[in-house]
Amino acid sequence: MDSAKLNDWLQIVGMLAIVASLLFVGLQIKQSQSIGEGAQTVAWMEVAVTAREAIASHSDVWIKGCMGDEMSAADDMAFAQLYRAYTQAKFFGWLSAKQGIVDTDPNVEAYTYAASIHRYPGFAQTARSWREWSREGMPTDHENVLEFVRIVNARLELLRDIEPDPAFDARWCGM
């Protein structure tokens, strides 16, 4: 075999090696993305489970808070923390579904959150209080936060029309 043919074969082998390495890099990127999405799903599930466990272990405070019953200052503070954990779980669940990380309708999380605000007087009062307080020192102009709030507010408007005098059952607050 002469040197020209050897050179041609070496160039072909070199190009195949480059294509193979690009395919390998592409597969690594795809795998890294899948791992990242899996980690995000696990993180969201941990937030949701932590919120549910906190609510379950403080169910008396949660029920009193949802219903708007009179509470001690300590119970009121505990309910505010439970409310915040629940809100974060709903937001991250919505965001994960919106991003396609979990295979559910993202609006389910926003709609159930809105339903709790609509149906439970203490929950609604805490939601109003949180919105007023958070305007003071925390920016809420993040695009995803604003979108979640818009969806929740739109659902609240609809619920006010279709359920002007909501019936509520303490067992379902926050579901």
C-alpha positions, -999 to +999 in steps of 0.1 A: +000+000+000+014+033-010+017+063+014-012+082-003-037+053+003-024+050+039-028+087+045-065+085+031-072+055+055-057+073+084-078+104+077-110+083+075-101+066+108-094+100+123-128+114+112-146+083+125-128+088+158-140+125+160-176+115+152-175+087+178-161+112+204-188+137+196-215+110+200-200+100+233-199+137+245-236+140+234-245+109+253-227+122+284-245+155+282-279+137+279-270+115+308-260+145+329-292+162+321-312+131+331-293+129+364-299+166+371-336+163+364-338+132+386-320+152+414-345+180+410-374+156+412-360+141+443-354+176+458-390+186+451-403+153+466-383+159+497-398+194+501-433+179+496-427+150+520-412+173+546-441+197+544-466+168+547-447+153+576-447+187+594-484+192+588-492+156+600-471+160+631-487+193+639-522+185+627-540+202+655-522+235+647-528+230+610-565+224+614-570+253+637-550+275+614-569+264+583-602+270+600-592+304+614-597+293+650-582+312+679-546+302+685-518+310+709-490+331+695-468+300+694-494+281+675-499+310+651-462+311+644-461+273+639-490+276+614-473+303+595-443+281+591-464+251+581-482+274+556-448+285+541-436+249+538-468+239+521-466+269+498-431+260+488-441+224+481-469+235+459-447+260+440-419+235+434-444+209+424-459+233+399-425+243+386-413+207+383-444+198+363-441+230+342-405+221+333-416+186+324-395+170+351-426+153+366-453+140+343-484+158+357-505+188+348-487+217+366-520+235+372-531+208+396-506+222+422-517+258+416-554+249+416-553+230+449-533+258+465-560+283+453-588+260+466-573+260+501-571+298+500-607+300+488-622+275+511-604+279+544-607+312+562-575+309+583-555+298+553-568+328+533-559+351+561-524+337+564-520+340+526-530+377+527-508+384+556-478+366+539-483+386+507-484+419+526-454+411+547-433+397+518-438+428+497-418+447+523-385+430+520-385+402+495-385+406+457-412+385+441-405+395+405-391+362+394-408+351+362-419+317+376-432+332+409-452+357+390-467+331+367-476+308+396-493+338+414-512+347+382-525+311+378-535+310+415-553+344+413-571+334+381-583+302+398-594+322+428-615+344+406-631+314+390-637+297+424-654+329+437-678+327+407-686+290+408-685+286+446-695+319+462-702+302+496-676+275+498-682+244+519-651+232+536-640+202+555-610+205+577-596+171+566-590+185+531-572+218+539-540+219+520-548+189+498 
